[in-house]
């Protein structure tokens, strides 16, 4: 199954050869962050290219729960626990301005959305302390949050924090309108073009892609004065962002139901995480959307168990629920809880990043675009300093970084130690793998992944080309996932997402 939102976004073919052009700005990544950034830069009259590895909206934006909310689970209290009141207010101001910008754009371009109340709720008494802290943080940030003693939901909830006048929408309807507006301002959009590396030459940034020039046989490149990486997590290792964010996988599903669906958008403060909202179905009928059951990428014993847990929970509290769509998403959380938006390295004014939205990309992605465009064109918002990628305040995240990177080291060692005892002789490697299954074996001294998907068996290197982590099989999505920094690969080794830019070596 695929996302409820997933559909083709119309993109006009570029009218210029990517290799023959030099742009003012090259934006890498075709989600809401990249497209909005390209639009804002294009409106200024700049010459802009948007380069997307797959198709526009293919990754996070097409697999979100699409809440356009400033109340974001327990984000405010998490930020408040590590930062000053001014930084908390700066984060809220960024999200409020982004929300207002996005909804104004939707009104102007006839993109429908629904105004709903957002709730952060406690599933049991154990979650009450978390929502009290979120209520206090919301008040500190100047939001009109209110306390709800009895949310009255059909699923367990003992109390909630509420914020009225938030929004939800179809993310690819909005993204399609953003793309159309960007192209109206001259932005050239290149889909199915993966950037694999970058270097500087004569004051420009040269991005090498996975496309090949049919005449010379060399890799096609795109040239820009400045580049913006809006790729979930930066695909260039400069700045070490792979060690400053940690990736999480979470799941979502849509259901048709006979019983009425309550209004509002709900997110649990306690574990296991649960997200609930409604959405218009393909024929306008209301569908129930639930989400949650998140975990670090590549580290679950069974991803399918997480999916089953979510579906079982939904059918327990909505007995008539029938599954119509099922999907998953990947998000990145920074070591100090605030997004990183700004230069890839301190003082480096030719390459910029936007990452670490912690599952709230509909507002944070637009905020990042506003901050980047302001910085590049002049007139940066006052709140942008609190999201700056080089901010001194991120030192508060050093303890979290130590824990995260210790876990990375543990999984690196565990992966290679486990691979060393896998079967490695020819007869073992020819042992068939059942449909939908994936196993680790050895190809000489190197780990090899063997899987069977849709009747076809694939053998690929099980070593991540990013930083050599040993991959694990994702039994829910039939992919090879890296437990180090979240790179993911299709059954045949093609790159899906994460910091890796190279496919797995095929060993068929």
PyMOL commands that set and color helices and strands:
alter all, ss='L'
color gray80, all
select helices_A, chain A and resi 18-20+32-43+61-63+75-80+85-108+125-140+171-184+241-243+303-317+361-377+382-387+392-420+426-429
alter helices_A, ss='H'
color red, helices_A
select strands_A, chain A and resi 22-28+48-51+67-68+113-122+146-148+159-169+188-190+195-201+204-212+219-229+245-256+265-268+274-280+286-296+322-334+340-343+351-355+438-443+446-453+456-461+471-474+479-482+488-490+495-497
alter strands_A, ss='S'
color yellow, strands_A
deselect
rebuild
show_as cartoon
